[in-house]
Amino acid sequence: MGGVADDRLEELVRDLTPRVLGALVRRGADFASAEDAVQEALVEAVRRWPDAMPEDPAGWLVTVAWRKLVDAGRSETARRAREERVADEPAPGPAEEGDDTLLLLFLCCHPALTPASAVPLTLRAVGGLTTRQIAGAFLVPEPTMAQRISRAKRTVADAGVGPPGDLRAVLQVLYLVFNEGYTGDVDLAAEAIRLTRMLAAASDEPEVGGLLALMLLHHARRAARWTDEGALVPLEEQDRSRWDTRLVAEGVDVLQTALAQDRLGEYQAQAAIAALHCDAPSAAETDWPQVLEWYDELLALTGSPVVALNRAVVVGEVDGPLAGLAALRAVPPDVPRRTAVQAWLTERAGDRPAAHALYAAAASQAGNLAERDHLVRQAARLHGSG
């Protein structure tokens, strides 16, 4: 069989890596050793495949990686045991590729790992991203990220493969990846969608569909979320002609399929809210009463103070700003963005001087530069109000 061009080789290697790593883990290899063996096999692939591509690339990589793993054994006893195991197995191939990748995804969300550790490990092992790319995405030095990933692998190795992370943990990690958005030279939102599509293709759990729909609907609005200068554009001010209608239609279709199973979860409820926003020709034409109904469902499901904060905004749209401020009183004062919501509702209620002070206070509490700049502009707009 002929060789393969460099760009196609890079894409193929990234696609195959999690499958091969998952196959080795399924055969009993520990996570860290399996990854080392796969990396060595990939070096061989990069050297050989441009001239002669194997008929079964995945099977070739599994075979080579497993032999590398065997060769890395420190004792002759371990070496012989592993070699006998290889000899007893049929020639490896790409069977259960999808299952192996999903096994790896769940392993990266191991119960022993915190979400903060699981996210980079997932991007490295399942997403096929380099440590440099992940470090750039999270704006940390590469050695720092390398240590973080190494610690995560050691944690998994020390805990043992055992039961992998549950579905809820996997969904949480994927949503965390999605919310990192686009930083460095890696589009983490697109990567999260790719991984969630893979999970949805192998699972009929409605919450997987709910998360995929939520990602698609949020991603559809991405082009309108920022000005050319990088300033944040609030939802009500976005140019809706710039929303990706193809992604909106796909997200709504995925959501309807999930909701039809009648097992409501928080991601489905969030996606339903996002779908209502995407369906409205303008902010003023949003079906706010229905949005409020979905927030009531979401709050009942989660009890989250962040959900309660967002619900207060919607109450302000449905019943007026004073009702929104009354709902806001149930939200703890340390919830992020609470002061910004209070400023917005206070301005709507007509108290512009108090709103100015609240916007200024909210800007000092902002979690990122774009949000801070937006709130500073709001405070400046009301400066001198009487």
Sequence and secondary structure as in RCSB ss.txt:
>XXXX:A:sequence
MGGVADDRLEELVRDLTPRVLGALVRRGADFASAEDAVQEALVEAVRRWPDAMPEDPAGWLVTVAWRKLVDAGRS
ETARRAREERVADEPAPGPAEEGDDTLLLLFLCCHPALTPASAVPLTLRAVGGLTTRQIAGAFLVPEPTMAQRIS
RAKRTVADAGVGPPGDLRAVLQVLYLVFNEGYTGDVDLAAEAIRLTRMLAAASDEPEVGGLLALMLLHHARRAAR
WTDEGALVPLEEQDRSRWDTRLVAEGVDVLQTALAQDRLGEYQAQAAIAALHCDAPSAAETDWPQVLEWYDELLA
LTGSPVVALNRAVVVGEVDGPLAGLAALRAVPPDVPRRTAVQAWLTERAGDRPAAHALYAAAASQAGNLAERDHL
VRQAARLHGSG
>XXXX:A:secstr
     HHHHHHHHHHHHHHHHHHHHHTT  HHHHHHHHHHHHHHHHHHTTT   S HHHHHHHHHHHHHHHT SS
HHHHHHHHHHHHHS    STTHHHHHHHHHHHHT TTS HHHHHHHHHHHTS   HHHHHHHTTS HHHHHHHHH
HHHHHHHHH SSS   HHHHHHHHHHHHHT EETTEEHHHHHHHHHHHHHHH   HHHHHHHHHHHHHHHTGGGS
B TT  B  GGGS GGGS HHHHHHHHHHHHHHHTT    HHHHHHHHHHHHHH SSGGGS HHHHHHHHHHHHH
HH  HHHHHHHHHHHHHHH HHHHHHHHTTS TTSTTHHHHHHHHHHHTT HHHHHHHHHHHHHH SSHHHHHHH
HHHHHHTTT  
